[in-house]
Amino acid sequence: MRCLFVTHYFPPETGAAPSRLYDWARRLAAWGHQVTVVAPVPNYPRGRIFPEYRDRFFYEERVGNLRVLRTRIYVNRSAGFAQRMLSYFSFVFCSILVGIIKVRRQDVVLVESPPLFLGLSGLVLKTCLRAKMVLNVSDLWPETAVAMGIVRNRFLIQLSVGLEEFLYRQSCLVTAQTQYMVADIRKRVKVPVALITNGVDLEVFSDGALGKREAQRVAFNFSNKFVVGYTGLFGMAQDLDLVLDAAELLRNVPDILFALFGDGPEKQRLHAEVQRRRLENVRFFMPQPSHTMPALMAGFNAAVVPLKRLDLFKGALPCKLFECMAAGTVVLVAIAGEAQELVEDAEGGICVPPEDAASLVAGILRLRADPSLQRRLACNARSYIALHYNREQIAARLQDLLVEAAGIPEQAVAHEDRHGYRSAPTIR
């Protein structure tokens, strides 16, 4: 199968989308498929082009078995709507240009959304490259932007919803990360929709990697502290104000430390808020190298996974939830809906209502007072993720879906990976 990935996010950028898409692409390539990736020059999440990508408009690289084509785009650190749209559409134009000039005929064009507008690039490229388009939805847009108050203009909302549904109908398959997203898309358009969840690479979260837990605690001066950790994007949806509120309620408990790792548009404001409140029990850290993250997460006594109280987020399953559980860390989940159901089913953490600092504090104090509970929940979390959210098996399901979408005869595809597992059946 010849497969083209078109995505706004790809390593060396860090975060949920780059990690997930790279994992899919590298596994498909390892299983014998020809995989090409078209992406912007790395700039996420700080809104600055990485130094090693600032001297040319176009880069062609080999990343393992992958062919990666990178193009310059408009980048602006501002979180404003207009600047964000300009950045998105600059990549729509440049990805079409690069795809037409540098890519030959493909069987499948897989487009990552959001940004939704990248589906326009997929439409053009599927025609020019005589391929089928698969739209992978990792977040419903514009629904999320409307719920967060980013988009308020009724005309823009109607236009975006129309574009969203048009792109769904132009796809031979839509994949989505949660049951909520799958149900929402199926309710509005009659297209094949499949569930392809997030997950973890069990080799990355191996016992050997997690064994470096104590070294990470020493490196960050976490010794003798009950560490409540957060890793990921500092964005509007993540509701890290909840964490600051909890820290303020616990400011007189000297051994509890809130350690926040990551970057994003809200970090500067949150840092200023910590200084204003004089919260000495909160520390900020820059994003860490990916190979150190499993041990770092394992070094937390508990990991907090918050989102704002919005009905839309009842269908959210943040990538950090899977990773922290795979690291054998108890999760404190301040999300209603699917995330809560997953954690309760796993018996791998404590769920509290979103935007409820008092309940979060109660959960933290409960874990701090009962180390045996902490160990039991952590063990349950790790076992559950290993059983249900193995990225190798998820990628195998994706492979079957793409092969079917491309119309490639089943006998032409190798179905056994290097561990001897047969690809999982197509999800309906």
C-alpha angles and dihedrals in degrees: 000000000000107000130182120199115202111191140154091215130053138143139309075052112086130223141077099300098046092047095048097044094046090050092052093045096048093047093049089049091048089053091058104268123131105241126187124181125203112196140148121263106278113277107135134149100001096049092237126113110244110256095243091058101050103091103065141041095224136031130186117196142171113226104183105300092343128103107215121193115192127189134190116252137178108280126188128170091216116108090211119133096236094050091048092051091049090053092048095048093045087061092045088058096041095045090053090049094048093043094052095044102037107028127072128205115321135192097214135018110200112197123195118220131227110079085059092196090069085076086075088062089050091053093054095042095047088056096044094043095039092235139135118253123229116188115207111202115201094163131017110247136222087011092070093047091050093047091050092049093243092122119037105152107109094211092052091047093051091046092050094047089050091051091047094054092042091055091048090054092048091055122088087212137011120204122195135186103228139035089243092058093046092051093046094052094044090051092057106035136026103234132120107273124186133187114239107169131199118258146157138269103242091202090060091049094047125146089253093056093046090048088076090068097111092048089056092049090053092045092056095038093247095139114128090012132112097227122207103192137196126190128183143039122001095216139142094261096053095071097214088167084080089061091050090049090052091047090053091052089050098042092115094053099089101196097054115093129182110211115190118192122187145048141251146123095301098050098089092050092047091049090052090049091054090052092047092052092040093230104177091176093068123081128182124212133184120247111285129222110280094239090061097048100086092055091042092054090045087054092063117094087213135359121218119216110185135172131175120269100264127137089229091063092059084086095049125116107179116210091231089063091063093042096050091047091048088053089059094250125142110244126218102204119196095182129103122217129022095005091053091047092051094051093045091048090051093043083221105132150351122284121208131177116271116261092015108125094175092057091047090052090050090053092049093049091047092055093043091053095047115047091173090058089048092053094046095050091045092052091048091050094053094047093048095052093046090053100043110023108042108151092213091062092042091053090049090055090049090051091055091049093050093046090051091046090051091050093235114159110254093232089061092063126078107232101191123081125205092278092054095248115146116231112266119250120268114275114236 
